[in-house]
Amino acid sequence: MASQARAALIVAAMRRSLLTYGELGRAVGIDRKIPLPGHVSRILDKVSMVCIDAGEPSLAVLVVGKSGGAPGRGFTKGKDEWFTEAQRCFEYWSGK
């Protein structure tokens, strides 16, 4: 599922858009009966590890809560605010 999530998030980054947790869950085929937050968090952790290992900005920053419009509690803030990281992600992937 992490590879599907990564692919969906790369497309989102190329389009300079964000995805909600629900949208990402549907994109990777998570059963609607499964609680999204914990499951999607584990997937995003794996996606982040791949990004970090590849020297890329983390795609996990592009997944936001439906009501708050920002990454959830599980998102680990780096040295910059999340929206700065999202912009870095957009710039990196829009040139691909």
Backbone atoms as SQL, in Angstrom:
CREATE TABLE atoms (id INTEGER PRIMARY KEY, chain TEXT, resi INTEGER, resn TEXT, atom TEXT, x REAL, y REAL, z REAL);
INSERT INTO atoms VALUES
  (1, 'A', 1, 'MET', 'N', 0.810, -1.202, 0.000),
  (2, 'A', 1, 'MET', 'CA', 0.000, 0.000, 0.000),
  (3, 'A', 1, 'MET', 'C', 0.853, 1.266, 0.000),
  (4, 'A', 2, 'ALA', 'N', 2.033, 1.174, 0.593),
  (5, 'A', 2, 'ALA', 'CA', 2.894, 2.358, 0.639),
  (6, 'A', 2, 'ALA', 'C', 3.303, 2.792, -0.760),
  (7, 'A', 3, 'SER', 'N', 3.545, 1.834, -1.651),
  (8, 'A', 3, 'SER', 'CA', 3.934, 2.208, -3.018),
  (9, 'A', 3, 'SER', 'C', 2.766, 2.863, -3.755),
  (10, 'A', 4, 'GLN', 'N', 1.533, 2.394, -3.488),
  (11, 'A', 4, 'GLN', 'CA', 0.357, 3.035, -4.084),
  (12, 'A', 4, 'GLN', 'C', 0.175, 4.444, -3.527),
  (13, 'A', 5, 'ALA', 'N', 0.373, 4.586, -2.231),
  (14, 'A', 5, 'ALA', 'CA', 0.244, 5.905, -1.604),
  (15, 'A', 5, 'ALA', 'C', 1.293, 6.849, -2.159),
  (16, 'A', 6, 'ARG', 'N', 2.520, 6.365, -2.285),
  (17, 'A', 6, 'ARG', 'CA', 3.594, 7.194, -2.836),
  (18, 'A', 6, 'ARG', 'C', 3.238, 7.668, -4.240),
  (19, 'A', 7, 'ALA', 'N', 2.734, 6.759, -5.074),
  (20, 'A', 7, 'ALA', 'CA', 2.358, 7.127, -6.439),
  (21, 'A', 7, 'ALA', 'C', 1.254, 8.189, -6.441),
  (22, 'A', 8, 'ALA', 'N', 0.243, 8.002, -5.590),
  (23, 'A', 8, 'ALA', 'CA', -0.853, 8.979, -5.510),
  (24, 'A', 8, 'ALA', 'C', -0.351, 10.331, -5.029),
  (25, 'A', 9, 'LEU', 'N', 0.575, 10.316, -4.087),
  (26, 'A', 9, 'LEU', 'CA', 1.099, 11.569, -3.545),
  (27, 'A', 9, 'LEU', 'C', 2.041, 12.260, -4.519),
  (28, 'A', 10, 'ILE', 'N', 2.752, 11.501, -5.329),
  (29, 'A', 10, 'ILE', 'CA', 3.584, 12.115, -6.371),
  (30, 'A', 10, 'ILE', 'C', 2.697, 12.841, -7.368),
  (31, 'A', 11, 'VAL', 'N', 1.598, 12.216, -7.768),
  (32, 'A', 11, 'VAL', 'CA', 0.657, 12.868, -8.687),
  (33, 'A', 11, 'VAL', 'C', 0.097, 14.139, -8.042),
  (34, 'A', 12, 'ALA', 'N', -0.267, 14.064, -6.768),
  (35, 'A', 12, 'ALA', 'CA', -0.775, 15.250, -6.066),
  (36, 'A', 12, 'ALA', 'C', 0.281, 16.351, -6.051),
  (37, 'A', 13, 'ALA', 'N', 1.523, 15.992, -5.771),
  (38, 'A', 13, 'ALA', 'CA', 2.601, 16.986, -5.729),
  (39, 'A', 13, 'ALA', 'C', 2.813, 17.621, -7.102),
  (40, 'A', 14, 'MET', 'N', 2.767, 16.811, -8.149),
  (41, 'A', 14, 'MET', 'CA', 2.929, 17.333, -9.505),
  (42, 'A', 14, 'MET', 'C', 1.796, 18.298, -9.859),
  (43, 'A', 15, 'ARG', 'N', 0.627, 18.046, -9.297),
  (44, 'A', 15, 'ARG', 'CA', -0.542, 18.919, -9.525),
  (45, 'A', 15, 'ARG', 'C', -0.616, 20.057, -8.514),
  (46, 'A', 16, 'ARG', 'N', 0.333, 20.069, -7.569),
  (47, 'A', 16, 'ARG', 'CA', 0.377, 21.077, -6.503),
  (48, 'A', 16, 'ARG', 'C', -0.909, 21.076, -5.676),
  (49, 'A', 17, 'SER', 'N', -1.301, 19.868, -5.281),
  (50, 'A', 17, 'SER', 'CA', -2.531, 19.736, -4.497),
  (51, 'A', 17, 'SER', 'C', -2.293, 18.882, -3.259),
  (52, 'A', 18, 'LEU', 'N', -3.215, 18.977, -2.331),
  (53, 'A', 18, 'LEU', 'CA', -3.186, 18.207, -1.098),
  (54, 'A', 18, 'LEU', 'C', -4.252, 17.118, -1.176),
  (55, 'A', 19, 'LEU', 'N', -4.087, 16.067, -0.381),
  (56, 'A', 19, 'LEU', 'CA', -5.099, 15.011, -0.266),
  (57, 'A', 19, 'LEU', 'C', -5.531, 14.917, 1.187),
  (58, 'A', 20, 'THR', 'N', -6.794, 14.618, 1.405),
  (59, 'A', 20, 'THR', 'CA', -7.235, 14.335, 2.773),
  (60, 'A', 20, 'THR', 'C', -6.878, 12.886, 3.087),
  (61, 'A', 21, 'TYR', 'N', -6.931, 12.557, 4.375),
  (62, 'A', 21, 'TYR', 'CA', -6.674, 11.180, 4.780),
  (63, 'A', 21, 'TYR', 'C', -7.658, 10.231, 4.099),
  (64, 'A', 22, 'GLY', 'N', -8.914, 10.656, 3.987),
  (65, 'A', 22, 'GLY', 'CA', -9.934, 9.834, 3.336),
  (66, 'A', 22, 'GLY', 'C', -9.648, 9.631, 1.859),
  (67, 'A', 23, 'GLU', 'N', -9.226, 10.683, 1.183),
  (68, 'A', 23, 'GLU', 'CA', -8.898, 10.563, -0.246),
  (69, 'A', 23, 'GLU', 'C', -7.733, 9.606, -0.460),
  (70, 'A', 24, 'LEU', 'N', -6.712, 9.712, 0.391),
  (71, 'A', 24, 'LEU', 'CA', -5.584, 8.794, 0.259),
  (72, 'A', 24, 'LEU', 'C', -6.021, 7.363, 0.573),
  (73, 'A', 25, 'GLY', 'N', -6.849, 7.206, 1.588),
  (74, 'A', 25, 'GLY', 'CA', -7.359, 5.878, 1.924),
  (75, 'A', 25, 'GLY', 'C', -8.095, 5.247, 0.758),
  (76, 'A', 26, 'ARG', 'N', -8.939, 6.022, 0.102),
  (77, 'A', 26, 'ARG', 'CA', -9.657, 5.504, -1.074),
  (78, 'A', 26, 'ARG', 'C', -8.697, 5.209, -2.224),
  (79, 'A', 27, 'ALA', 'N', -7.681, 6.041, -2.396),
  (80, 'A', 27, 'ALA', 'CA', -6.725, 5.858, -3.493),
  (81, 'A', 27, 'ALA', 'C', -5.945, 4.549, -3.361),
  (82, 'A', 28, 'VAL', 'N', -5.716, 4.126, -2.121),
  (83, 'A', 28, 'VAL', 'CA', -4.955, 2.887, -1.924),
  (84, 'A', 28, 'VAL', 'C', -5.849, 1.695, -1.604),
  (85, 'A', 29, 'GLY', 'N', -7.156, 1.909, -1.587),
  (86, 'A', 29, 'GLY', 'CA', -8.104, 0.805, -1.420),
  (87, 'A', 29, 'GLY', 'C', -8.316, 0.343, 0.007),
  (88, 'A', 30, 'ILE', 'N', -8.155, 1.238, 0.980),
  (89, 'A', 30, 'ILE', 'CA', -8.420, 0.862, 2.366),
  (90, 'A', 30, 'ILE', 'C', -9.921, 0.703, 2.561),
  (91, 'A', 31, 'ASP', 'N', -10.313, -0.391, 3.175),
  (92, 'A', 31, 'ASP', 'CA', -11.712, -0.664, 3.472),
  (93, 'A', 31, 'ASP', 'C', -12.259, 0.455, 4.359),
  (94, 'A', 32, 'ARG', 'N', -13.410, 0.977, 4.006),
  (95, 'A', 32, 'ARG', 'CA', -14.000, 2.090, 4.754),
  (96, 'A', 32, 'ARG', 'C', -14.329, 1.736, 6.197),
  (97, 'A', 33, 'LYS', 'N', -14.377, 0.446, 6.508),
  (98, 'A', 33, 'LYS', 'CA', -14.690, 0.008, 7.865),
  (99, 'A', 33, 'LYS', 'C', -13.468, 0.087, 8.785),
  (100, 'A', 34, 'ILE', 'N', -12.286, 0.198, 8.192),
  (101, 'A', 34, 'ILE', 'CA', -11.046, 0.282, 8.971),
  (102, 'A', 34, 'ILE', 'C', -10.816, 1.735, 9.372),
  (103, 'A', 35, 'PRO', 'N', -10.529, 1.998, 10.645),
  (104, 'A', 35, 'PRO', 'CA', -10.247, 3.381, 11.063),
  (105, 'A', 35, 'PRO', 'C', -9.037, 3.933, 10.312),
  (106, 'A', 36, 'LEU', 'N', -9.230, 5.042, 9.635),
  (107, 'A', 36, 'LEU', 'CA', -8.178, 5.610, 8.791),
  (108, 'A', 36, 'LEU', 'C', -6.961, 6.148, 9.531),
  (109, 'A', 37, 'PRO', 'N', -7.124, 6.918, 10.585),
  (110, 'A', 37, 'PRO', 'CA', -5.953, 7.599, 11.145),
  (111, 'A', 37, 'PRO', 'C', -4.746, 6.703, 11.420),
  (112, 'A', 38, 'GLY', 'N', -4.921, 5.632, 12.144),
  (113, 'A', 38, 'GLY', 'CA', -3.792, 4.768, 12.466),
  (114, 'A', 38, 'GLY', 'C', -3.223, 4.065, 11.249),
  (115, 'A', 39, 'HIS', 'N', -4.099, 3.568, 10.391),
  (116, 'A', 39, 'HIS', 'CA', -3.655, 2.830, 9.213),
  (117, 'A', 39, 'HIS', 'C', -2.910, 3.745, 8.244),
  (118, 'A', 40, 'VAL', 'N', -3.480, 4.906, 7.964),
  (119, 'A', 40, 'VAL', 'CA', -2.847, 5.844, 7.040),
  (120, 'A', 40, 'VAL', 'C', -1.540, 6.360, 7.635),
  (121, 'A', 41, 'SER', 'N', -1.479, 6.558, 8.929),
  (122, 'A', 41, 'SER', 'CA', -0.238, 7.015, 9.568),
  (123, 'A', 41, 'SER', 'C', 0.897, 6.024, 9.340),
  (124, 'A', 42, 'ARG', 'N', 0.608, 4.744, 9.465),
  (125, 'A', 42, 'ARG', 'CA', 1.643, 3.726, 9.239),
  (126, 'A', 42, 'ARG', 'C', 2.103, 3.739, 7.781),
  (127, 'A', 43, 'ILE', 'N', 1.165, 3.906, 6.871),
  (128, 'A', 43, 'ILE', 'CA', 1.516, 3.982, 5.452),
  (129, 'A', 43, 'ILE', 'C', 2.381, 5.217, 5.194),
  (130, 'A', 44, 'LEU', 'N', 1.986, 6.357, 5.774),
  (131, 'A', 44, 'LEU', 'CA', 2.742, 7.597, 5.563),
  (132, 'A', 44, 'LEU', 'C', 4.139, 7.519, 6.174),
  (133, 'A', 45, 'ASP', 'N', 4.283, 6.803, 7.276),
  (134, 'A', 45, 'ASP', 'CA', 5.615, 6.596, 7.859),
  (135, 'A', 45, 'ASP', 'C', 6.515, 5.878, 6.858),
  (136, 'A', 46, 'LYS', 'N', 5.974, 4.856, 6.213),
  (137, 'A', 46, 'LYS', 'CA', 6.756, 4.105, 5.215),
  (138, 'A', 46, 'LYS', 'C', 7.093, 4.981, 4.015),
  (139, 'A', 47, 'VAL', 'N', 6.121, 5.770, 3.559),
  (140, 'A', 47, 'VAL', 'CA', 6.359, 6.682, 2.429),
  (141, 'A', 47, 'VAL', 'C', 7.450, 7.684, 2.790),
  (142, 'A', 48, 'SER', 'N', 7.389, 8.228, 3.989),
  (143, 'A', 48, 'SER', 'CA', 8.396, 9.197, 4.437),
  (144, 'A', 48, 'SER', 'C', 9.788, 8.585, 4.457),
  (145, 'A', 49, 'MET', 'N', 9.892, 7.351, 4.927),
  (146, 'A', 49, 'MET', 'CA', 11.199, 6.684, 4.974),
  (147, 'A', 49, 'MET', 'C', 11.789, 6.536, 3.571),
  (148, 'A', 50, 'VAL', 'N', 10.949, 6.169, 2.610),
  (149, 'A', 50, 'VAL', 'CA', 11.418, 6.035, 1.228),
  (150, 'A', 50, 'VAL', 'C', 11.883, 7.388, 0.709),
  (151, 'A', 51, 'CYS', 'N', 11.111, 8.433, 0.985),
  (152, 'A', 51, 'CYS', 'CA', 11.477, 9.783, 0.535),
  (153, 'A', 51, 'CYS', 'C', 12.809, 10.220, 1.152),
  (154, 'A', 52, 'ILE', 'N', 12.943, 10.027, 2.440),
  (155, 'A', 52, 'ILE', 'CA', 14.166, 10.440, 3.135),
  (156, 'A', 52, 'ILE', 'C', 15.372, 9.676, 2.593),
  (157, 'A', 53, 'ASP', 'N', 15.206, 8.367, 2.416),
  (158, 'A', 53, 'ASP', 'CA', 16.298, 7.545, 1.880),
  (159, 'A', 53, 'ASP', 'C', 16.695, 7.975, 0.469),
  (160, 'A', 54, 'ALA', 'N', 15.737, 8.499, -0.298),
  (161, 'A', 54, 'ALA', 'CA', 15.999, 8.942, -1.670),
  (162, 'A', 54, 'ALA', 'C', 16.441, 10.405, -1.746),
  (163, 'A', 55, 'GLY', 'N', 16.506, 11.079, -0.599),
  (164, 'A', 55, 'GLY', 'CA', 16.897, 12.486, -0.591),
  (165, 'A', 55, 'GLY', 'C', 15.817, 13.410, -1.117),
  (166, 'A', 56, 'GLU', 'N', 14.568, 12.983, -1.013),
  (167, 'A', 56, 'GLU', 'CA', 13.425, 13.767, -1.501),
  (168, 'A', 56, 'GLU', 'C', 12.695, 14.404, -0.325),
  (169, 'A', 57, 'PRO', 'N', 11.940, 15.485, -0.597),
  (170, 'A', 57, 'PRO', 'CA', 11.069, 16.008, 0.471),
  (171, 'A', 57, 'PRO', 'C', 9.979, 14.982, 0.769),
  (172, 'A', 58, 'SER', 'N', 9.557, 14.908, 2.011),
  (173, 'A', 58, 'SER', 'CA', 8.562, 13.917, 2.408),
  (174, 'A', 58, 'SER', 'C', 7.195, 14.226, 1.811),
  (175, 'A', 59, 'LEU', 'N', 6.644, 13.261, 1.122),
  (176, 'A', 59, 'LEU', 'CA', 5.314, 13.397, 0.528),
  (177, 'A', 59, 'LEU', 'C', 4.211, 13.365, 1.580),
  (178, 'A', 60, 'ALA', 'N', 4.508, 12.873, 2.776),
  (179, 'A', 60, 'ALA', 'CA', 3.503, 12.767, 3.837),
  (180, 'A', 60, 'ALA', 'C', 2.904, 14.115, 4.197),
  (181, 'A', 61, 'VAL', 'N', 3.639, 15.174, 3.978),
  (182, 'A', 61, 'VAL', 'CA', 3.166, 16.518, 4.318),
  (183, 'A', 61, 'VAL', 'C', 1.943, 16.914, 3.484),
  (184, 'A', 62, 'LEU', 'N', 1.704, 16.214, 2.391),
  (185, 'A', 62, 'LEU', 'CA', 0.599, 16.561, 1.496),
  (186, 'A', 62, 'LEU', 'C', -0.733, 15.962, 1.935),
  (187, 'A', 63, 'VAL', 'N', -0.734, 15.192, 3.022),
  (188, 'A', 63, 'VAL', 'CA', -1.969, 14.573, 3.503),
  (189, 'A', 63, 'VAL', 'C', -2.461, 15.375, 4.707),
  (190, 'A', 64, 'VAL', 'N', -3.691, 15.874, 4.583),
  (191, 'A', 64, 'VAL', 'CA', -4.244, 16.771, 5.599),
  (192, 'A', 64, 'VAL', 'C', -5.607, 16.285, 6.088),
  (193, 'A', 65, 'GLY', 'N', -5.972, 16.778, 7.247),
  (194, 'A', 65, 'GLY', 'CA', -7.288, 16.473, 7.787),
  (195, 'A', 65, 'GLY', 'C', -8.371, 17.214, 7.019),
  (196, 'A', 66, 'LYS', 'N', -9.508, 16.599, 6.891),
  (197, 'A', 66, 'LYS', 'CA', -10.633, 17.179, 6.155),
  (198, 'A', 66, 'LYS', 'C', -11.118, 18.478, 6.791),
  (199, 'A', 67, 'SER', 'N', -11.214, 18.503, 8.100),
  (200, 'A', 67, 'SER', 'CA', -11.757, 19.692, 8.758),
  (201, 'A', 67, 'SER', 'C', -10.703, 20.759, 9.032),
  (202, 'A', 68, 'GLY', 'N', -9.495, 20.356, 9.405),
  (203, 'A', 68, 'GLY', 'CA', -8.476, 21.338, 9.771),
  (204, 'A', 68, 'GLY', 'C', -7.608, 21.814, 8.623),
  (205, 'A', 69, 'GLY', 'N', -7.515, 21.018, 7.555),
  (206, 'A', 69, 'GLY', 'CA', -6.706, 21.402, 6.409),
  (207, 'A', 69, 'GLY', 'C', -5.209, 21.382, 6.666),
  (208, 'A', 70, 'ALA', 'N', -4.778, 20.659, 7.702),
  (209, 'A', 70, 'ALA', 'CA', -3.359, 20.552, 8.025),
  (210, 'A', 70, 'ALA', 'C', -3.058, 19.095, 8.368),
  (211, 'A', 71, 'PRO', 'N', -1.786, 18.703, 8.319),
  (212, 'A', 71, 'PRO', 'CA', -1.440, 17.334, 8.707),
  (213, 'A', 71, 'PRO', 'C', -1.894, 17.027, 10.133),
  (214, 'A', 72, 'GLY', 'N', -2.158, 15.772, 10.394),
  (215, 'A', 72, 'GLY', 'CA', -2.650, 15.354, 11.709),
  (216, 'A', 72, 'GLY', 'C', -1.572, 15.325, 12.773),
  (217, 'A', 73, 'ARG', 'N', -1.969, 14.890, 13.963),
  (218, 'A', 73, 'ARG', 'CA', -1.071, 14.860, 15.120),
  (219, 'A', 73, 'ARG', 'C', 0.151, 13.984, 14.902),
  (220, 'A', 74, 'GLY', 'N', 0.026, 12.973, 14.070),
  (221, 'A', 74, 'GLY', 'CA', 1.146, 12.070, 13.841),
  (222, 'A', 74, 'GLY', 'C', 2.242, 12.652, 12.967),
  (223, 'A', 75, 'PHE', 'N', 1.975, 13.783, 12.337),
  (224, 'A', 75, 'PHE', 'CA', 2.973, 14.405, 11.472),
  (225, 'A', 75, 'PHE', 'C', 4.070, 15.010, 12.328),
  (226, 'A', 76, 'THR', 'N', 5.303, 14.650, 12.041),
  (227, 'A', 76, 'THR', 'CA', 6.443, 15.180, 12.784),
  (228, 'A', 76, 'THR', 'C', 6.960, 16.414, 12.078),
  (229, 'A', 77, 'LYS', 'N', 6.880, 17.520, 12.771),
  (230, 'A', 77, 'LYS', 'CA', 7.324, 18.780, 12.191),
  (231, 'A', 77, 'LYS', 'C', 8.843, 18.795, 12.101),
  (232, 'A', 78, 'GLY', 'N', 9.335, 19.221, 10.957),
  (233, 'A', 78, 'GLY', 'CA', 10.770, 19.387, 10.776),
  (234, 'A', 78, 'GLY', 'C', 11.175, 20.790, 11.182),
  (235, 'A', 79, 'LYS', 'N', 12.202, 21.292, 10.544),
  (236, 'A', 79, 'LYS', 'CA', 12.690, 22.629, 10.893),
  (237, 'A', 79, 'LYS', 'C', 11.771, 23.728, 10.372),
  (238, 'A', 80, 'ASP', 'N', 10.939, 23.406, 9.380),
  (239, 'A', 80, 'ASP', 'CA', 10.024, 24.385, 8.789),
  (240, 'A', 80, 'ASP', 'C', 8.578, 24.023, 9.081),
  (241, 'A', 81, 'GLU', 'N', 7.692, 24.996, 8.932),
  (242, 'A', 81, 'GLU', 'CA', 6.254, 24.747, 9.061),
  (243, 'A', 81, 'GLU', 'C', 5.807, 23.807, 7.945),
  (244, 'A', 82, 'TRP', 'N', 4.693, 23.115, 8.168),
  (245, 'A', 82, 'TRP', 'CA', 4.252, 22.102, 7.209),
  (246, 'A', 82, 'TRP', 'C', 3.985, 22.681, 5.829),
  (247, 'A', 83, 'PHE', 'N', 3.448, 23.903, 5.758),
  (248, 'A', 83, 'PHE', 'CA', 3.122, 24.468, 4.448),
  (249, 'A', 83, 'PHE', 'C', 4.385, 24.829, 3.672),
  (250, 'A', 84, 'THR', 'N', 5.471, 25.136, 4.365),
  (251, 'A', 84, 'THR', 'CA', 6.751, 25.377, 3.698),
  (252, 'A', 84, 'THR', 'C', 7.282, 24.067, 3.135),
  (253, 'A', 85, 'GLU', 'N', 7.144, 23.001, 3.916),
  (254, 'A', 85, 'GLU', 'CA', 7.537, 21.676, 3.441),
  (255, 'A', 85, 'GLU', 'C', 6.692, 21.249, 2.242),
  (256, 'A', 86, 'ALA', 'N', 5.397, 21.554, 2.286),
  (257, 'A', 86, 'ALA', 'CA', 4.514, 21.214, 1.161),
  (258, 'A', 86, 'ALA', 'C', 4.957, 21.958, -0.095),
  (259, 'A', 87, 'GLN', 'N', 5.302, 23.210, 0.041),
  (260, 'A', 87, 'GLN', 'CA', 5.769, 23.996, -1.105),
  (261, 'A', 87, 'GLN', 'C', 7.058, 23.391, -1.678),
  (262, 'A', 88, 'ARG', 'N', 7.939, 22.962, -0.810),
  (263, 'A', 88, 'ARG', 'CA', 9.184, 22.319, -1.248),
  (264, 'A', 88, 'ARG', 'C', 8.862, 21.044, -2.037),
  (265, 'A', 89, 'CYS', 'N', 7.884, 20.319, -1.572),
  (266, 'A', 89, 'CYS', 'CA', 7.446, 19.094, -2.237),
  (267, 'A', 89, 'CYS', 'C', 6.886, 19.414, -3.631),
  (268, 'A', 90, 'PHE', 'N', 6.035, 20.434, -3.691),
  (269, 'A', 90, 'PHE', 'CA', 5.465, 20.850, -4.979),
  (270, 'A', 90, 'PHE', 'C', 6.572, 21.214, -5.962),
  (271, 'A', 91, 'GLU', 'N', 7.529, 21.997, -5.508),
  (272, 'A', 91, 'GLU', 'CA', 8.616, 22.441, -6.382),
  (273, 'A', 91, 'GLU', 'C', 9.469, 21.268, -6.856),
  (274, 'A', 92, 'TYR', 'N', 9.740, 20.341, -5.963),
  (275, 'A', 92, 'TYR', 'CA', 10.555, 19.184, -6.318),
  (276, 'A', 92, 'TYR', 'C', 9.876, 18.338, -7.384),
  (277, 'A', 93, 'TRP', 'N', 8.595, 18.008, -7.174),
  (278, 'A', 93, 'TRP', 'CA', 7.903, 17.088, -8.065),
  (279, 'A', 93, 'TRP', 'C', 7.324, 17.745, -9.305),
  (280, 'A', 94, 'SER', 'N', 7.082, 19.038, -9.292),
  (281, 'A', 94, 'SER', 'CA', 6.509, 19.671, -10.490),
  (282, 'A', 94, 'SER', 'C', 7.513, 19.719, -11.642),
  (283, 'A', 95, 'GLY', 'N', 8.791, 19.583, -11.332),
  (284, 'A', 95, 'GLY', 'CA', 9.801, 19.596, -12.384),
  (285, 'A', 95, 'GLY', 'C', 10.099, 18.224, -12.958),
  (286, 'A', 96, 'LYS', 'N', 9.395, 17.199, -12.487),
  (287, 'A', 96, 'LYS', 'CA', 9.657, 15.829, -12.949),
  (288, 'A', 96, 'LYS', 'C', 8.850, 15.468, -14.165);
